[in-house]
Amino acid sequence: MAIIITEECINCGACEPECPNNAIYEGGAEWRFSDGTSLSGDYKGLSSGVTIDSDDAQDPVVGGALGADGNEFYYIVPDKCTECKGFHDEPQCAAVCPVDCCVDDPDHEETEEHLLEKKGSMHL
């Protein structure tokens, strides 16, 4: 599974620098596949199967709820999240979160094999 950040997020930002895939962004911020990865040029997302330019800005992932400060809380891009497989023994966002709001995303179930394949495709 990918990890999601729930509405209990207090926008502390502790999770963002811990992600080895740079899959965590501040609420409302655009993201790119190339951010924090070795990707450049066209990339075919393993989850979506769609080919895009890895440097193109993507719309923020909207969680639908507001964080403690009235802004969208931090979010995790499911197509970039590998649960830290291949880097660490556990998801680092969950390990550092002071309010335990980084949890498994039941809408994005993935095998360990798929997570490692995704990691390999982003970090050549």
C-alpha positions in Angstrom: 0.0 0.0 0.0 1.0 3.6 -0.4 0.8 5.8 2.6 -1.7 8.6 3.1 -1.7 11.6 5.5 -5.0 11.9 7.3 -6.8 15.0 8.4 -5.2 14.7 11.8 -2.1 16.3 10.2 -0.9 19.3 12.1 1.3 20.5 9.2 4.5 20.2 11.2 6.5 19.1 8.1 8.5 16.4 9.9 7.6 13.9 7.3 8.6 15.8 4.2 12.4 15.6 4.4 12.3 12.0 5.5 10.9 10.7 2.2 13.5 9.1 0.0 11.3 9.5 -3.1 10.3 13.1 -2.4 6.7 11.9 -2.5 5.5 14.3 0.3 4.4 17.8 -0.5 2.9 20.7 1.4 -0.8 21.1 0.9 -1.6 23.0 -2.4 1.9 22.6 -3.8 2.4 21.2 -7.3 4.7 18.1 -7.7 6.9 16.5 -10.3 8.0 12.9 -10.8 11.6 14.3 -11.2 11.5 15.8 -7.7 14.0 13.8 -5.6 14.4 11.0 -8.2 16.7 10.4 -11.1 13.9 10.7 -13.6 14.1 13.1 -16.6 12.1 13.2 -19.8 9.2 10.9 -20.4 8.1 8.5 -17.6 5.4 5.9 -17.7 3.8 5.7 -14.3 3.6 2.2 -13.1 0.3 2.7 -11.3 -1.4 4.8 -13.9 0.3 3.5 -17.0 0.2 7.0 -18.5 3.3 8.5 -20.0 4.1 12.1 -19.0 7.2 14.4 -18.9 8.7 13.8 -15.5 9.5 17.5 -15.2 5.9 18.6 -15.9 4.2 20.1 -12.8 1.3 18.0 -11.6 -1.7 19.2 -9.7 -1.7 18.8 -5.9 -3.2 15.7 -4.5 -6.3 16.9 -2.6 -7.2 15.2 0.6 -10.6 16.8 0.9 -10.2 18.0 4.5 -8.4 21.0 5.9 -5.4 20.9 8.2 -5.0 22.6 11.6 -4.0 25.9 10.0 -6.9 26.0 7.6 -4.8 25.0 4.6 -4.8 21.6 2.9 -2.5 19.4 5.0 0.6 17.7 3.6 0.0 14.9 1.1 1.7 11.9 -0.4 1.7 11.2 -4.1 0.7 7.6 -4.4 2.6 7.1 -7.7 5.8 8.1 -5.9 5.3 6.4 -2.5 7.1 3.1 -2.1 6.6 2.8 1.7 10.4 3.4 1.8 10.9 -0.2 0.4 14.5 -0.5 -0.7 15.6 2.3 1.5 14.4 1.6 5.1 12.7 -1.1 7.1 9.6 1.0 7.7 7.9 4.1 6.2 9.9 7.0 7.5 7.0 9.5 7.4 5.1 7.3 9.9 8.2 6.8 12.0 8.6 10.6 12.6 5.0 11.7 12.6 4.1 13.1 16.1 0.4 12.6 15.6 0.4 9.2 13.8 -1.4 10.5 10.8 0.7 8.7 8.2 -1.2 5.4 7.6 -1.7 2.8 5.0 -3.9 3.9 2.1 -6.5 1.2 1.5 -7.2 2.8 -2.0 -3.7 2.0 -3.2 -2.8 -1.6 -2.2 0.5 -2.7 -3.7 2.7 -5.7 -3.2 6.2 -5.4 -1.9 7.4 -6.5 -5.3 5.5 -3.7 -7.0 6.8 -1.1 -4.5 10.4 -2.2 -5.2 9.7 -2.1 -8.9 8.4 1.4 -8.6 11.4 2.4 -6.5 13.7 0.9 -9.2 11.9 2.8 -11.9 12.4 6.2 -10.2 16.0 5.7 -9.0 18.0 4.5 -11.9 
